[in-house]
Amino acid sequence: MYNEKLIGQVLIVLGLLCLVSLKLFKMEIRPVGPDIVFGIIDNGILAAMALLGGQVAGVEGAIIGGVVGNAITDGIAGLFEGYWAELFVSEQRTVLGSAVGKMAGCLFGAGVVLVVASFL
C-alpha cells in the first residue's frame, strides 16, 4: 500500500520539481508567481472542501465538495492572480510559465492541506 501521511509531502516535492523544470527552459520564477498563487488558492481550498465533504458524506460528499469548492475558488483565485500580475509582474508572461506555475501552485495547495490534515 502507501503511507497516507506522505502524500501531501510528495505533492509539495512534485510542485518544487515543476519550478525546477522552468530552469531547463531558462525561465525566471517571478513572472510565474501569479499562476503559483492561483494554484495554491484554487487547489488548497478544493482539497479542504473535498476532505470536508468526504468526512460528512463519504465519496459522493468528497466529489460534491471538490466540484463546488473548485467552482468557487476558480473565481477567488483568479482575482488574486490578476491582482498579483498587475501589481508585481512587469515581465512578459508565457504560456509555458503559466501552465507550469499553475501546476506547481495546485500541487503546493493540495500538498499543504494534506500535510495539515495528516496531523488532525
N, C-alpha and C positions, 0 to 999 in steps of 0.2 A: 504494500500500500504506500501511502505517502504521509508525511508529517504535516498536519493541518497548520501547525504553528509556524511553519517555514514558508507557506505560500505567499504571505504578504512581503516577506523579505526577498523572496525570489522575484516578485513583481518589481520591487524597488531596484534591484540589481539589473533587471531587464531594461528598466527606464534609463538607468545610467549608461547601459550599453548603447541604447538608441542615441544618446547625446554624444557618446564617444564616436559613433559612426559618422557624425557630422564632420569630424576632423578629417576623415578619409576624403571628403569632398571639399576640404579646405573652407568650411563654412564656420562662421562665428556663432556662438550661442545667443548673444544679446538679441539679434533680430527674431529669434525663435521664442524669446521669453513670453510674449503674449499667448502663443499657442500652448506653451507649457502650463501657464496659468489657467487657460481654458480647460485643458485636460484634467488638471488636478481638481478643479471645482466640479467639472462635469462628472467624472467617474468617481470622485470621492463621495459626493452626495448620492450618486446612483448606487454605489456599493453599500452605503449606510442604509438607504431605503430598501435595497434588496435583502440585506440582513434582517432588518426590522420586519419586513413583510414575511420573510421565511420563518421568523420566530412566532409571528402572530398566526399565519395561515399556511405554513408548510411551503411546498414547491410553488403552488399557484400564487400564494402571497408574495413569494420572492420574485416571481415573474411580474406580477402587477406592480409591486413596489419598485422594481427596476425600470419598468416601462414608464410609469408615472414620474418617478424620480428623474429619469433621463429627459423626458419632455420638459419638465420644469427647469432642470439645470442647464439644458442647452441654451435657453434664453438668458438665464442669470450669468452663466459662464461667458456667453457672447458679449454681454455688457462689460464684464471685467476685461475680456480680451481686447475689445475695441478701445476702452479707456486706456489700458496699458500701452497699446500700439500707438495711440495718438500722443500720449504723454512722454513715453520713454524711448520709442524706437524711431530713429530717423533713417536707419539703413534700409536698403531695399529688402523686402520680404520675398521669399521664393516659395514655389510650390513644394519642393522637397523639404525645405526648412519647416514650413507649416505642417506638413504631414508628419515628419519625424518629431517635431515639437509636441503636437497633439498626442501622438502615440506615447511619447515619454511621459507627458503630463498625466495621461489616463492611467498608465502603469503606476506612476507615483501615487496618484489619488487613491486608487483601489488598494495598492500595497499598504499605504499608511493606515487606511481604515481596517484592513485585515490584520495588521500588526496590533493595532489598538484592540480590536475585537478578540484577538487571541489571549489577551490579558484579562478580559472581563469574564 
